[in-house]
Amino acid sequence: MSIGSEHRIAATMGERMAVALVLALTAVLYFARLGDRALWSSEERWAEIAREMILTSNYFWPTINGHVYYDKPLLSYWFVVGAAYLTGAMNEAAARIPSAVAGLLGVAILIALARRLYDLRTGALAGFILATSYSYVFFSRHASADVETVAGELAVLALFIRYGADGGGPWVIAMWLIMAVTSLTKGLLGFALPLVVIGAYSSLAHGWSELFGRLSSGIFADRIRWLVARNRWFFNWYTPPAVALALIFYCLPFEISQARMNSNAGLNMVMRENVVRFLRPFDHRGPIYLYSYVIFALMAPWSVFIPAALVHAHGRRTDARPISGSDRFVRSFFWATFAFFTLSGSRRSYYLLPILPAAAILVARLFTDQEDEMPAVTRRLMRVGYAMIAMAAMIGLIALLPASMRPGGLRLMPPVPSRAILALFLAAMLASTGYALANLRARTIAFSSCVVAYLSMAYLFLFGLPSVELYRSEKPFAEAVRRHVGGDLAKLALFNDQGPVFYIAATQPIAFFDDSRAMAESIKAGRTAWVIVRRRDAGLVGPRSEVVAAEASYPWEGERELRNKELLLKITPAEAGGGAR
């Protein structure tokens, strides 16, 4: 079945301007103040691995503090290294630029994909919905490989939508190479997920009844011939050389790494993180129903429209409104992705990020379809969803209240940053909600939701989170460590904690201990005079250690956060001579 041909119409100048506006607003949202925040959590791994690659000139051996850390393939680290050379420094901005570029590219590809499936108006709205979904914004401004995977998958699907109806062709080679590049950023998901989505659609292009009918009756050879015919994108003469070329491209960095370092760490990682984790997970064992509610947090604020969008997509069709190949593709995209991650034994909330483009198209269709043809239940669910957005905008006014007037534990929180900007944004949100509530139509709801989504994400990521740096303590703690220890870090050690290694920026690995006796021996021998340790483990260092620097603590932090604060301990001469307890 040809995909999208029944929908495409010439784009108007207004629609092209809308696309340009979406991309411009997305670029501002993803790149503005990108380096203002200190690295957080897993971001330090990407930044430190890239820093040590530059320091050692070994780009085929990822290390953290000199110890191999082959947790992901090499390409995502190389992107960070390239960004560091472009910016002239290995810093927060360089670590995040690859994700921001991939995020913007993903939005642009989704617009083109949805245009081919439907029209440019749907494409522009779907792109804007994706661009302003909370988790997509977060990971587009976060040093990781998650958005790079989404962009790569979308590129493969866009190729299939453009050429798949014609069966095999040179485009198949490009498709497999894109999957190889994508898989070199985070893992074999770059191969698996596009193949699952395309295979699901190709087999279901005419519905479940045809699939069951074809596979449940007739001779076996006829059933196989039907499956082959439905999947000509795979069963063609271009696929074997394309697969071979993709595998060579994918395996080459691992082979070079193995040859240079005489270690199978890279290929072992591929097996552990992709095959073993999927079939027999060793961590991240979320419940099987995890993604049924996680998607609502990932896609906020647009997630309030998911129930209406799914009812609309799966509603009863009539002769006047039949189901199209585009509709079947988007439904396959959504549900195949959801099923793939649900069936995996290892589940974490953000693993589901690749479903957001499909959900964005579904929500966009809810707003661009003919509202008068929608069932009453769809319109009702859409309005209920919008009511939640309007209520959230009104609740946002609490942030402007003085601390003494805030409810509950919010009194302990610091004043909101950029109050004037927040007040302006809230005024615009409330004005748009008032406009929409006066005429609860799909177009006014979509407009108001766009205003609320963009302004809330812009305030959170461009003003709110950067201001929180006043209360982030890891980077200042690393600076305090360097002030106390001085330029010679040879006698600094880490105990049960990697510490802020990126911000310490040592030129040689820092000694690491996870056994108190081994550390005591190093202290007794005079090799260790300073120790970075979390507060919960400070008692294991010894009785004659002095706290000379500590991460700052704040009233709103709980006992767990306080116990995990990092300390710098100075070992006194007596301790150095007498050993640790």
Summary of the structure (lengths in Angstrom):
residues: 581
radius of gyration: 26.8
end to end distance: 74.4
largest distance: 89.2
contacts: 1928
relative contact order: 0.09
helix: 67%
strand: 5%
